[in-house]
Amino acid sequence: MTQTLQPGTILIVATAPLCWAGNFVLARHLGGEVPPIQLNFCRWLLAGIILTPFAWRARAAVVSAVRSHWRVFARQALCGVALYHCLVYYALTLTGAINATLINSMVPVLIPLIAFVAFGKSVSKRSWVAVAISTLGVLLVVTRGELGNLAGLAFNIGDLMMFAAAMTWATYTLLLGQKPGELSGPPFLWVLCLFGVAMLTPFYAWDLATNGFFAQTAENWLSVCYVAVFASVVAFLAWNHGAARMAPAKLGMFAHLIPVFGVIMATVLLNERFLLSHGIGMALIAGGLWIAFHGMTSKASPQIATKEGKPRC
């Protein structure tokens, strides 16, 4: 049985890039003030604490799911919790915001490519057209309409880290199709926090021994709390909600809203100038999303793998 994708679902999923836009700006602002491993460890530890009441109520289902699907949880936590954000935070200390945003915008392209290479699943021409239009919109937004500046960009090790992060996030989005059905959103995310924090603990201990604890300032702790509450709990619940209701290739397109929300935040909060190129770029991104979702129907529970082992994209 199919059902039309509800506008409410699109609004919920759009909450994720809204929160992550603030996360990118914040990480760049910190400039390494909070070491990447420590920031990632603390955000997910706090996120796990916030989600503990939900996991406790569903503790029987949580224990059963972990026993039966611990390998699935381990893969998802490695990609989405432990590895992705460490790579992003390290990358943002080594590269510029434009480079990082451009490379992160490759996520909608990487998702169908990984699905094709790993599972032999192709994507419709309509989806590729939508991605192409939306990507052009991202380029206009990020370069302020001066596409010729792309030729002058210099790339470094931070950009390679950002590309690795984009690959990791694309993989996480695909793996969400393997989410155990017996767990709802908050308990499932709590389990990912548990696995992710366990993976990060030895690296966190090494980082503490090497660099010491980050400066105990109100600004640093407010930053950690922001990424724990909004960029972790709220954003991941929204993204995972979308993964249960739409194909990974379409879900990935929401990553293109990150620079859109970034421009809006900079205009409203920092009084930066809103340019015509921003408006055109946003219109192209909106057009790409409209093409991708217009008339779309969605399985109630779209999994990455069918019985034949191939993902739905």
N, C-alpha and C positions, 0 to 999 in steps of 0.2 A: 504493500500500500504506500502511495506517495502523498505528500502534502506540500502545498505551496510554502516557500520560505517566507515567514512572517516578517514584516518590517521591524517588529520588536526585537527579533533576533539580530538583525543587522545593526540596530542601535546598541544592543548589548555588546556585540563583538567590537564595534567602533570604540567602546570604552577602553579597550586594550591599547590601541595605538595612541589614544589620548594620554593615558597614564605613562606610556613608554616615551612619548615625546618629552614629557617633563623629566623622565629618567635620563635621557640622553643629554639634555641641557644641564641637569644637575651633575652628572658624572663629569662632564667637560668643565663645569665650574669648580668642582672639587680639585681637579688637576692633580690627582694622586695624593691629596691630603689624607684621605683614608685609603690605605693600600688595597688594591683590587681584591685580593683573596680575603682580607678581613671584611671588606664591604660586602662581598658575596656571602660569606659565612654568617655574618650578623643579620643580614636581611632575611635569609631563609630560616635562621634560628628563631627570629622574632615572628616571622610568618607562621612557622610551625606552632609557636605558642598561641598565636591568635586563633588558629584553626583547631587547637586541641579540644575545645568543648564539642565541636561538631564531630570530630573523630571518636570522642568518648561515647557519644550517643550511639554511634554505629560501630562500636568496638568489635562486636562479634563478626560483622561483615568484613571489617578491616583485617582482622586476624585471618579469616578464611581466605580472603583475596590475596594477602601477602604470601601465605603458605602455597597457594596454587599458582600465583603469577609473579613470583619475586623477580624472575629474570626480566619480565616485561617492565616492571617498576624500575629495575636497575638501569635498563637501557634508556627509559624516558627521563629518569632523574639525572643520568650522566649528561644527556644532551641538553635538556631544558633547564636544569637547575645548576649542576656543578660546573659544566664546561662553558656553556654559552656566555653567561654573564662575566665570568672571569676574563674570557677573551675580549669581550666588549670593553670592559673597564681598562684592561691593559692597553687595548688599541687606542682608546681615547686619550691616553697619556702620551701617545707617540705620533698620532696623526691628527689632522684637522677635522672639524665638524663636517665640512663639505665632503671630503673623501669618505668619511665614515657613513654619512647618510646615503651617498651614492652607492657604495658597496652594499649597504644593508638593503637598498631598494632592489637588489638582485634576488631577494628571497622568493618573490612570486615566479621568477624564471627558474630558480633552482629546484623548487618543489616538483614541478612536472618532469624536469630533467632527471632528478634522482629517482622519481617513480618509474620513469621509462627505463633507466639503466638497471635499477634494482629489481623491478617487477615486470618490465616489458609492457607497461601500460601507457598508451598514447593519450594525448589531450586534444580536444576538438579545436578546429581552426578558429571558431568563435572565441574560445578562451585565449588563444595566442594573440588574436587581434586586440582583445580587451587588455591583456598584459602590455602589449606594445604601446597602445595609446596612453595607458596609465603611466608607464615608464617615461614616456616623453613628457608627460605632465610633471613628474618628479624632477626631471632634468631642468625644466623651465623654472620650477620653484627654487631649486637649490642653487642654480647658477644665476638667478635673477634675470633670466632671459638672455644671457650672454653665453650661448652654447659654445662659442669659439674658445672660451676660457678653459674648456675641458682639455684642449690640446696642451695647455701649459701646466696641467696638474702634475706634481711630482709624487711618486708613490714610494713607501718605505715599509719596514717590517710591521709597522702598525696596521697598514692596509692589508697585508697578508693575514694578520690576526683577525681583522674585521671580516675578511672573506671566509676564513675558517669559521668564524662565528655565524655568518650567514648560512653556510653549509650545515652547521650544527643545528641552527634553528629550523631550517627546512626539514631536516631529518626528524627533529622532535615533532613538528607538525604532522608529518606522515605517520609517525609512531603512535600518535594519539588515537588512530583508528584501532589500535589494539587494547585500548582502555578496558579493563574488566567491567562488565555491565552491572555487577552487583554493588558498585560504589558510586555514590552521587558526587557532585563536584567538590565540595569542601573536604570530605574524608579522603577522596582520591588525591587532592592536592596536598593534604597533610602527609600522606604516605610518600609522595614525591619529596616533600620537605625532609622527612625522616631519612630517606635514602640519600638525598643530596647532601645534607649536613654530615652524615656519616662519611661520605666520600671526601668531603672538604676538610674534615677534622685534622688529619695528619698534615695537610698542607697549611692549614691555619696555625697549627702548633709550630711548624717550621717557620712560618712568616713572623709569628710573635717572637720566636727566639732570634730571628735575624734582624727584624726592624723594630721590635717593641710594639706596644699597643698604640693605636692612633691617638692623636691629641684629643683630650676629653673636653671638647668645647660644645656649647649648645648648638652651634651651626652644624657641626659634624653629626651629632646625634639626631638632630632634626632631619638631616639628609638620610641617615640610615632608616629612620622611622618612615620617611616618605617612600623609599624604595620597598620597604617591608610591607607597608599597608597598601599602597596604590600600585606600584610597579610589580609587586609580587602577588599578593592575595587578590586584589580587585582585577588586575589585568589578566592574570592567569585563569581565574575563574571565568572571565568573559571569553578569553580565547578558547579554552577547553569547551565551553558551552557551544561555541560555534563549530568546533570540530565534530560534535555529535550531531550536527544538523546540516552540514554542507561538506562538499568534497574538499580535500586539502588544497587543490590548485586554486579554488575560488577563495577559500579562507586566507591563503597566503597573500592575496591582493590587498587585504586590509593593511598590510605593512606599509603600503604606499601612502597611507593617511598620516604616518608619523611626521614627515616634513610639513604636511599641511597644518597639522595641529601645532607644530613647532613655530611656523610663521605666525599663526594666530596668537599664540602665547607671547611671542616677541613683540607683536604689534600692540597687544592690549596691555601687557605687563611692563614692557621695556620701552614703549613708545617708539619702536622702530618703524620705519616707513613701509607702508604696504604698496607694492609696485604693481603695475599692469601685468607684468610677467607672472607674478604670484597668482593673480586672478585667472589668467589664461591657463596656467599650469594646474590650478585647482579644478578648473572646468574640465580639463582633459582627464584628470584622475577620476572625477565624478563620472565622466562619460565612459571611461573604461570599466568602472564598477557597474554602471547601468547596463552596458553590453553584457557583462559577465552574468548578471543576476536577473535581467529582464526575462520574465516568463519562466523562471527557473522553478523546477520541482526538486524536492529533496527527500531522500530516504529519512525515515524517522531516526535511524541509527546507522549512519554511513560509516562503515569500517574501512580500514586501510586495505584489508585483504578479504577477498571473497573466498568461497570454498575452494576455488581453484588456485588461491594464493596470490591473486593479483589485486592491486589496490584500485579503489574507485577514485578517479580524479576528475 
